[in-house]
Amino acid sequence: MNNIPRLILVAILALSTVCPAAEGGESSVAIVTGEVRNPTAREITFRYNSPTALGRQTEHRVDLDSRNRFALEIPVVRGTLVRGSYKGRSVPWKWARQAASYVINRSPLVLFVEPGDSLHIRIHPGHLSTSYRFSGRSADNSRFFAEWHPRLRDFQRKIRDSREMGAEDFSRLLDGWRADQLEFLNRRRTRYAFSPEFIEHVERYFNYTYAFLKISYSANYRRTTGRENKNIPPGFYDFLQQIPLVDEKAIGVDPYSTYLVRTMDLEMMKMPRSKTLSDLYDFTSLELSKETLTVLDSLYARFGWHPGLSKMIDLSTLGLSAAVETRLDSLYASRGRPNLSQMFDLEKMGLSEPARAEIDSFYAKSDGSYRITTSSKLQEPEIDTTSGALVFRLPAKDGASGMEGLRSFKRKRKLSDMVDLAGLDLSTENGAYLDSLYENRQPLRLSQILDLAGLGLSQAMEAKLDSIYAIKRRSIPALPRRFDLAEEKLKGRVRYWFLAGQLISGFQRGGASFAAVNRMWREFQAANPYPEYNAAVLAALDKAMALRPGRPAPDFTLRDLDGQPVSLSQFRGKVVLLDFWASWCGPCIANLPHIRKLKKKTTDLPVVFLNLSLDSNEAAWRKAIEEHGIEGVHVRSGVSGSGPASDYNVRGIPAYFLVDPQGRILERLSQIELKTDTDGVFAKILKSLGSV
């Protein structure tokens, strides 16, 4: 999901990762107490990273007592950011439109606490925003964030406007932002009595936020515009020499870990990419011999990357001669670049026929690139060439990225648009049938591409190979390479802290990567000198094991659209597709056509589509269901990182789980699997129901 503002919010307000052994002793606590004047809600939520669980967020909800007070103990070993939220008074829409710069209905509460702190907060709910007053030890540290947070909103706006900004302009934006933040901190040091640890923490905060955003520029530009930026100026990455890669004191500072990940990934991009089958796909779970993998790689290398047309569709039903089939393959292999109007429905964008022809001509003369921008001010899509480049300007909608918005205009290309069939003397019926075959083609299975007969594999093993090939997981080979780079470039505690975090993330993702992550975990245990990191990874592994296929699916009870309780366990005897989503999640909305396709296949089967929303805004949840025609059973958790989302290790959405009729986890589905292998998912459902 290309949601840069959300990434910024994570970077600036994310909770610090801490570790008890980092200070060489047991964790201490910070005591937070408070009171709410004229409360409009009875609950406050605090989120922070537990010092005993690396990379794992703890959520603590506290209720107000009869005197509208609360108290909370937070385990800490060093300065830690704590993010809280208090639900304030609802605001009439006519006021909200005039107060767009305010946080409506929920104001952020950001604290900085250190071991032994005793912080008291007075909360004053207001119509447009909620104010906070701090007292107690190191209260000035938290006062800083209360003053600084409006600057974050301004920065988010600038980042939203910079999605297609050139590298030099983006660099100047970030340089200016970092200088401004450090200057703001220095000015406040003359007013407030900051602790030394707070100053170090905030300085690293700004530096590593700057570094992670800058190192992410190229990837974010590509996601936004759909093309690479080839105009990166010399010296753009000089900051990598200025901001330390290994900084033990930054272990408790986000986005330090993100900066390390992006640095490793940038290094991987420079490495030559292998195109062997065994590097592109993770076959470790099949325990194939090295000899078999070598033969598979050899067969795949001879196959090449572009299958002939006769491999992709069955031409035998047309009764064509071998010569004509060969000619079709040749024409398909030599097809040229399509016109823009063949790729996208320009008429749907409101362009007349002459305008479409003009755009096609412009595209043909260009290098085949285009940019995409989104704006909330636009009501209808536009195409602009006045800058000398082709720019799609699209209305901002539902939090979807520009690429996701453009997909709604994408055409299904006909074979007759790509290949000149005139010289083949085909009948009109055969030409139309060819178009139909091509449009409805299915992704090729590995057993269709390669001749596996000589490998002596069982039919079941070939089916497993086909299944893995259907879901290309780029993250699987990336994790071992990232491990190797970390061992080369990182040292000391930072190395093992980073590797432990990667293992935890790998186990949380689950799916087909589990076997590879488990193998690296065994290697990590043998080398890691910090037992607390082993304990943290082991806790993540235990939770991941509880979500492996065949284990009982965690039950939950939530309210549906009518306010009635719905439990997962009430659907025993049926297969459940559990879909974690939200109205603001672009990929969630983009995947709906694939879910509808699966639902259509299962119409007459005992299958339930249970949609679990993480929307905190009930109105937005209801609106999205109606606007997108989302079918199935609907419930809402309203909080990410807790409740069912936590029980199912959901760290990002969309997330999909199949639950069998006995209430056991059948599989965690990937987005790619849902998109590219609907038939395979359907087959799993049938098998679970005992229908095959």
N, C-alpha and C positions, 0 to 999 in steps of 0.2 A: 504494500500500500504506500503510495507516494503521498504522505501527509506530513510535509515539512513543519508546519506549526506544531503539530502534535510531537514531533521529534524534539523541537526546541523546548517544549514544555517539559518533556521527560529529562532533557539535558539540564535544564535550569532548576527544576523542582524535584528531580528524582531523589530517592532516599540513598544515603551514603551506605556503602557496603563496609562492614566492620568485622573484625575478628578478634576474639578474646586474647589470643596469644600474641597479637601485634604489640601489646603493651607488656607482655611477659607475665601476666597475672590474670586473676579472675575478673569477670566483668563487674562493673559497678552499676549504679542506677542514677537516673535523674528523676526528680519528683516534679510533676506538673500538676498544679491545682488551678482552679478557676471558678468563675461565676458568670452567669448570663443575666443581664438586665432585661426584664420584660421579654422572656424567651418566646419565640414563635415556633420552636421545635424542642424536643426533649432529648435529642441525641447528638453527640459529636463523634466524628470518626477520625482516628489518628492512624497514620501509616508510617512505618519505619522498618529498617532492616534489622532483624534480630542478630546480635553479635554471635550467636551460636549456630546460625544457619547462613552460610555464605551465599549471597545472591538471592536470598529468599525474603520476600516482603511479609511483614507482620501487620495485620490490621487489628486495631483495638477500638471497639465502640464503647463509649461511656454514656451512661444515662444521668441526667440531672436529678439531684435529690429534691426533697421537698422545699429546700431553700435555694433551689436553682444553682447548686454547686456541683463540682465534680473533682475527682482526683485520679491520677494515673502515675504509675511507676514505669519508666522506660529503661531497659538494660542498655548500657553504653560502656565502651572502653576508651573512646576518644570522641572529639567533637562530632556530632551527628545531626543531620537535618531530619526534621520530622514534619510531615505534611499533614495538616488537619483540615477538616471541613465542617462547617456548621450551616445547616439549612436555614436560610433566612426567610423573610416575608416574601410572598409572591408579589410581583409587580404587574400592574395593569399594562396591557400591550401598548397602549398609546403612550405611556411613560417610557416603556422599554425602548421604543423606537427612537425617542429623544435622548436616550442615555446609553448609546451603543458602546461608549468607552468604559462603562461600569461593568462589574461582574454581577450579573443578574441572578438573584435567587440563591446563589452559593458563592461566598467569598472565600478566597484561599487564606489559610492560616499556616504560616511557615515559621517553624521554631528552629533554633540552634541550641542544642543542649550538650553539656559536657558532664563527665562523671562527678557526682556530688552536687550538681546544680539543684536548686529549688526555685522553680519559676512559677509565678502566679499570673493568670491572664484574666482580664475583665473583657467580656464580649458584649458589644452594644449592637444588636441587630437594627438595621435601618431599611428604609424603603428601597433604596438603590444599591446600597452596599453595607457591609458589616464592618465595624471598626473594632480594633483590639488595643488594649492597654496592658503593658507588661511591667512587672515589678519582681524583685528578688535578685538572687545572684546571677550575674551575666545577662540581665534583662536587655542591656543595650545591644547585645548580639542579635536578639530577635527583633528589636526595634528597627534595626538596619533593614531586615527583609520586608518589614511592613512598609517602609518608605521606598524600598527599591522595586517592589513588585510592579507598580505602574509602568516602570521603565521596560519591564519584560513585555508587557502588552504592546508597547510601541515597537519593540524589536521584532515581535512576532509579525506585526503588520509589514514591516520592512522586508522580512524574510519571505513572506507571501508574495510580495511584489517583485522579488528577485529571482523567481523560478527560472527565467530564461535570460538572466543577466550575464553579460560577458565576464570572463574570468578576471580581467583587470578591475572592472567595476565592482564585482563581488568581493575581490580582495580588499579594495579600498573600503567597502562597507564594513567588513569584518575588522579591519585594522582600526577604523574609527570607533566601532562599537567597543572593542576591548579597551582602547585608550580611555573612552568615556567612562566605562565601568570602574576601571582602576582609579581614575580621577575622582569619581563619586565616592569610592571607598576612602580615599585619602582625605577628602573634605569632611566626611563623617567622622574620621578618626580625631578631628579637632573638637568635635561635639560630644562624642560618646567614648566610654571607657571599654573598648573592645579587649577581649582576652587575646593573648599572643596566638593561641591555637586557632581562634576564629579568623584572625587576619590571614594566617597561612592558608587556612581552608578556603576562604573566599578568593584569594589571589589565584590559587590553583583552580578553583572553580571556573573563573573567567578564562584563564589560559587554556585549560583543556576543553572548555566549551568552544572557544575560538578554534583550537586545533582540530577538534572532531568535525566541526562544520566545514572547515576549509578542506580537510582531506576527503570529505564526502561530496565536494562540489561536483566533480565529474560525473559520479553515479547519479546524483540528484538531477543534474542537467539532462542526462540521457533519459531518465524516466519521464521528465517533464516534456521534453521536446521531441523525443523519439529518435534522436540522433546523437552521435558523439560530438563533443566540442574539440575541434582540431586546433583551436587557437589558444592553447594554454601557454602563457608567456614564460620565458626563461626566468627562473628564480621563484616561480609560484610555490614550489614545495620547499623553499629554503627554511621555512619555519620548522621543518622536521629536524633541522640541526640545532635549533634554538630551544625548543621545548623538549625536556628530557623524556625519553621513552621509558627509562627505568627510574621510578621515583617512589620509594617505599612510603613516603608520607602522603602520597596521593591515593593510596589504597582505599582510604575512606572517602574519596571524592569522586562523584560522578560528574562528568562523563569520561573519567579516565579509562575505565574498562572499554568503553565504546571506541575511544581513540586508539587503544591498543589493537582492537579487532580490525578497525579500518586500516591501520598501518600494516598489519599482517596481510590483509586482503590486497592492498596496493602492491605489496611485494609479490604476491601470488600472480597478479596481473602481468608482471614483468617476466614471470617464468614461462618457458615454452609449454604450451598445452598439449598434452598427449591425447591422441584420438583413438587409442586402443579401447576395445570394448570393455575390458576389465578395469580400466581407469575411469571410464565414463559411468559405469554402473557398479553397484555394490553387490557382488555375488558371494560374499563371505558366508552368508547363512546357508548356502547350498553345499559348502565343503567340497568343492570340485578340486581335483588334482591340478597341480601346476601344468602338467602336460595337456589336460583338457582345456584349461584357460588359454594356453599358448595357441592351441589349434583354433579356438574360438576367435582369438584376436587376429589370427592369420586369415580366417574366412571373412571376418568383418572388414579387414583391410582391403581384401580383393573386391568386396561388394561395393565399396565406395559410399558416397553420401547421398546420391540422387538416384533413387530407383526408377526404372523404366515404367512407362504407363501400364504396360502389360502385367507388371508386378502389383500395381496398385488397384487395378480393377480387372474383373473377369471378362475378357473379350470373347471368350468361347461362345457365349450365347448369341453373338451377332453373326456367326458363321463367316467370319472374315478369313481371307487367305493368309498364309504365313507372311507373304510379301507385304500385304496391307498392314498387318500388325507390326512388322518391323518398321514400316514407314511411319506409322503412328508414334512408335517409340522415338524415332529419330526427330520427328517434328516437335514432340513434347520436350525432348532434351535440348533443342535449339530455340525454344520459345524466347521471345524478347521481353523487355520490361513492359509491364502493363501501363495503360493510360491511367490517370488519376481517377477518371470517371468509371473505370472498370474495377478499381479498388474500393471506392467509396460512392455512396449514393448522393451525388451532388444535387440532384433534383430535390431530394428530401431536405437539403440545406437551403432550398429556395432559389437555386440558380436556374436561369433560363437556358435553353439549348445553346444559343450563341455564347453565353457566359461560360458554359461548361466546355465548349470547344476552345475558348480562349485560355481557360485554366489548363486544359490538357496540353495545349501548345506550350504554355509557360513551363509546365512540369517536364515536358519532353526536352526542353532546352536546358533545364537545370541539372544539377547533379543527383536528382532523385531524393533530395532531403526536404524536410518540412519541419515547421515548429508548431507547437500547440500552446495556446494560452487560455486561461479560464477567467471569467469575471462575473461577479454577482450582478453587475449592472446590465449585462446582456440578457435579452429575452429570447433571441433567435441566434443560431450559429452564423458565422460569417467567414469568408475566405478573403485574405488580404495579400496583395503582392506589391504594394506601393513601396515597401522597403527594399525591394529587389530579391526578397526571399518569400517562400510560400508559407503563410501563417494561417493556421486554423484558429479562429477565435470562437470559443464555446462558452455557453452559460455555465456558471458554477452550479453544481447540483448534487445534493446528498453526500457531500464530502468526497465525491469521486475525483480521481485525478484526470488530467487532460486526456491521457491515453485511453482511460476507461470510458470517458465521454465520447471519444472518437470511434470506439468500437461499435457504438450503436448505429453508426452510419456505414459500417463495413459491409461490402457486398460479398456474397458467395459467388466466386468467379466460375463462369461456365467454361467448359473445355473448348467449346466452339469460339469463345472470345480469345483463347490463348493459342489455339492451333488452327491454321487454315485447312479446313477439311474439304475445300472445293475440289482439289485435284485427286481425291481418293474415290470419287464416284460413289459416295454413300447415299442411300435413300434418305429422304427427310425424316422417316421414322427412325432409322439407325442413328442419324445425327442427334435427334432429340434423346434417344435412348442412351447414347454415349454421355451426353450432358447429365442425364439423370444418374448414371452409374458413377460419374466423377463426383457429383455433388454429394452423393450418399456413401462415398467410400469410407471405410473404416481404417484407423491406423494399422499399419502392417505389424504383424507379430514377428518376433525374431525367427521363429521356425518357418515363416513364409519367405524371409529374406535369405537365410542361410540354410545350406543343406546339412542338417545335423545328424543325418543317418549314420555316418561313419564314426560318430563319437560313442556309440553304444549306450546312449542315455535312455532311461525309461521314459514312458509317455508322461508320467507324473513329473519327472525332472524337467522335461521339455516345457511342460505347462508352467512350471515355476520360473523357468528362464523367460518365457513369454510375459509372465506377470511382472517380473522385475523390469524387463525392457519397456513395458508399457508406461512405467512411471520413472522418468529420468530425474534423478535427484542430484542436482549440482552440489548441494550442500554436503553430500556424503563424502566425495573425494576431497572437498575443501577442508574438512575438519582435520584429517591427518596431516595435510600440508601446513595448516595453521599451527598444529602442534609442533611440527618440525621447525618452523620458523621461530616460534616462541622459545623453543629450547636453544636456538642459535642466538637470538637477539636479546632475550630477557635473562635476568640472573637473580639469584637470591630469592627472597620471599615473594617478590613481584612475579617471578616465573611461575611458582607453584600456586599462588593466588589466582593468576590468570588462567592457568591450565585447569584448576579446580572449577572455576566459573564456566569454562567451556564444556567440561564434562557434565556439570549440572544442567546447563542449557540443552546439551545433547540428550540427556535422559528425559528432560521435560518435554522435548519435541516428540520423543517416542518414535513409533512407526518403524520403517525399514532400516533406520539408522541405528537401532538399538544394539545390534550385534557388533557393529564397528565401534560404537562408543564404549561398549562393555569391554572390548579387547584393549582399548586405550586406557581404560580405568585400571585394568590389571597391571599394565606397564607403569602407570602413574603411582600406584600403591608401592611398587618395588623401589621407586626412586625418591618419593616425596619425604622430606625430613620433618614436616609439620603435621602432627597427628590431627590437629583440629580441622585441617582441610580434608583429610580422609573421612573424618566423621561427617562433615558437611556433604561431601559427595555421596557417602553411603546413605544418608538420609534421603537424598534425591533419588538414589537408586531404589530404595525401599518403596518410595511413593510411586516410582515408575513401574515397579514390579506389580504393584496393586492394580495397575491399569493395563496390564498385559492381556492379550486375548485369553479368554476362558475364566478370568477373574470376575467376581460380582461387580456389576456397574454400581457406583455410588448412588444411592437413592436420594431424592430431594422432593420437597413439596413447595410449589410456588403458585401464585394466583394467575388465572387466565384473564382474558379480555373482559369477562363478566364478573370477575372478582371471586371466582370459585377455585377451591384448591385442586391442584393437579399434581400427582406424584408419578415419578417414572415407574414405580412398581405396579401401578394400576394397569399397565399395558402388557403384563405378562401374557404369554401366548402369542405375542406379535413381535415382529422385528421393528425396532425403533431407530430411525435416523435422527440422532441428536445434533442439532445445528446451533452452535454458539455464534451469535451475530449481533449487530447493532445498526441503527438507522444511519449513523455517521460513517459506517465502514464501507468504502467504495467497493473493494473486492467482494464483500458479502453480497452486495446488490448485483455486481457483475456476474456472480455465479448462479443467480436465480434461474436463468434459462436451462442450465444443466440439471438443476434439482427438479425443475418442472418435467424435463425429459425423463428423469428417473421415476418421478411420481406417475407419469403417464404409463410407464412400463409396469408399474406395480398396482394399477388401479383395482384389479380384482383380487389382490393378495392382502393378507393381514399385516400390513405395513403402516406404521405411524410416522409422520414427519413432525417431530417435536422441536419447535423453534424457541430457543432460550435466548432472550435478548438481554444484553448488558447495558441497555439504555437507562440512564438515570432520569431522563425526561420522559414521563409517561405519554405526554401529548405527541412527542416526536416518534415514539414507538408506534402508537396507534396510526399516526399519519402515514408512516412508511409502509405498514402492513396494507393499508387501503390503497395507497398510491401505486405500489408495485404488485398488488394482487398476490401477496405471499400466502400460500395455502398451508394448511396443516393446523396443528395445535400450537397455541401461542402462550408462553409464560414469560415473565420478566424477573430477572434477578436485580438489575439496577446497579450493581457494583461489580467492577472487574477486580480480579485478584482475591476474591473471597467467595464464600458459599460454594455453589456448584462449580464455578470457574476454577477455584482453588482445588477442589476435590478432583477435578479432571485435568489438572496441570495445564490449564489453558493460559498461555502467556501472550497470545495474539489471536486475533480473529480474522477471518472465519476459522472455526475448528469444527470438525465433524467426527462423530463416533457412531458406529453401528452396534446396537445392543440386540442380542439374540432373544428368542422367545422365553428362555429360562432366566432372563435378566442378567446375563453375563456379557462382558465386552467381547464383541466379535472382532472389531478392528477399529483403529483410529485411521480415518481416511485422510489422504492429503488432497489439497486443492487440485493438484495436477491429475490425480487419479479420477477425481470427480469430473473434471473437464474432458479428459482424453479417453477414459475407459469406462464409460457408463455401462456398457455391456458387461464388463468384468465385475462392477459393483452389483449389478443386477444378478449375475450368476452367484455371487456370494450370498445374496439375500435368498435366492432360491434354495441354495444348499443348506442354509441355516433353517429354512422352513421344511427341509426334507423333501423338496419337490424335485430334486435331481439325484 
